[in-house]
Structures are given as C-alpha cells and as structure tokens.
Amino acid sequence: MSFLLETPYGLWVAQPIIKAKGLSKKRRTIGEVMFQRLDEAQGRFADVLPKKAGGTLH
C-alpha cells in the first residue's frame, strides 16, 4: 500500500508496513504512516495543482 498526496506546496508520499493482526492469516492492520516530501517527482501526474502565489509551508 502506498499513499501520494499533492498539495500546492509539493508532493508527499508514504508507504506504511502492513502487519498481521493476531494469529489470523487474513486479518491485517496498517502500521504508522509517515509522509516524506518528494521533490524529484516528474511526469504526467506531477504538478497537477496550480501553485499558490506567495504561499509558503510552515
């Protein structure tokens, strides 16, 4: 599983670990999701959102 979030301030990606839940082989849970900024993204689906004028990320 992976997540990709685009904001006017850039692209953010996360790929959490999927863990087995208890003794069951079918039940699973998602580990902690840690987003990292992806500045090198290029291609057809990168930079889809318009840039905000004068906006900064704090």
C-alpha positions in Angstrom: 0.0 0.0 0.0 1.2 3.5 -0.7 -0.2 7.0 -0.4 0.5 10.0 -2.6 -0.7 13.4 -1.5 -0.3 16.5 -3.7 -0.7 20.0 -2.1 0.1 23.4 -3.5 3.4 23.1 -1.6 4.6 19.8 -3.2 4.2 16.1 -3.3 4.1 13.9 -0.2 4.4 10.1 -0.2 4.1 7.3 2.4 4.4 3.5 2.3 3.3 2.0 5.6 4.1 -1.6 6.7 1.1 -4.0 6.7 1.3 -6.3 9.7 -0.6 -9.5 10.6 -3.2 -8.9 13.3 -3.1 -11.6 15.9 -2.9 -15.3 14.9 -5.2 -14.8 11.9 -3.7 -15.1 8.5 -6.4 -13.0 6.9 -6.7 -10.0 9.3 -4.1 -7.3 8.9 -3.5 -3.8 10.2 -1.6 -0.8 8.8 1.4 0.4 10.6 2.2 4.1 11.3 2.0 6.3 8.2 5.0 8.7 7.9 4.8 11.1 5.0 8.0 12.3 3.3 8.3 15.2 0.8 9.1 14.1 -2.8 10.8 17.0 -4.6 12.1 14.9 -7.5 8.7 13.9 -8.9 8.3 14.4 -12.7 5.9 13.2 -15.3 2.3 13.4 -16.4 0.7 13.3 -12.9 3.2 15.6 -11.1 2.5 19.3 -10.5 -1.2 19.0 -11.3 -2.4 21.5 -8.8 -1.8 25.2 -9.5 0.9 27.0 -7.5 -0.3 29.5 -4.9 1.2 33.0 -5.3 3.4 33.9 -2.3 2.4 30.7 -0.4 4.9 29.0 2.0 4.8 25.9 4.1 5.3 26.4 7.8 
